[in-house]
Amino acid sequence: DTAVSQTPKYLVTQMGNDKSIKCEQNLGHDTMYWYKQDSKKFLKIMFSYNNKELIINETVPNRFSPKSPDKAHLNLHINSLELGDSAVYFCASSQAGGVQPQHFGDGTRLSIL
Amino acid sequence: SQQGEEDPQALSIQEGENATMNCSYKTSINNLQWYRQNSGRGLVHLILIRSNEREKHSGRLRVTLDTSKKSSSLLITASRAADTASYFCATDAGTGRRALTFGSGTRLQVQP
């Protein structure tokens, strides 16, 4: 009965490859997010979707493309992976209506060789 | 740049002692939240304090907010080994973006 689940948990791949991370939430939330946490533990918003509509798109390279097929899913596709993409990527969700507490997945640890 | 800065960056205490972590932020906020992150896990929401509140309690947690100083503190009383984790403050600037801006975190180690 995991609330926010991400797959895969670990992703090790070569530079230049394309990869996807999937996220699903069963909390009935309307808003979903992708965050990036670097090696120093800084956590930064990348994207936010509300009811499948993109509402936040930070200054993220366009190699990163989020897709929300429905409000319970928000996937992240990354093209032409670079060494600097190595990080932990977190999916989160929250209720709509102002800023609510966010529920996080356990993260996807991406390592670029 | 990060909105919040936690202080100290790392804290080591004995079980039973109190732990205090501070957070400073730069812009006006609607509310401030504290999260805990255990090693290898996602963040877990602990407590939310609104900009018109000065203090809030939840179990062994006490959060204060001073908007004039743009700072907040998280106090964990009677700490336990299970409290070992990183603690982050996160602010909402009230712009309607629904995104939180996180601080750099305080790594708390509670020695049994």
Interface residues (C-beta under 8 A of the other chain):
Chain A: V4 T31 Y33 K40 K41 F42 L43 K44 I45 S48 N50 I55 I56 F90 A92 S94 A96 G98 V99 P101 Q102 H103 F104 G105 D106 G107
Chain B: Q2 N30 N31 Q33 G40 R41 G42 L43 V44 H45 L48 S86 F88 D92 G94 R97 R98 A99 L100 T101 F102 S104 G105
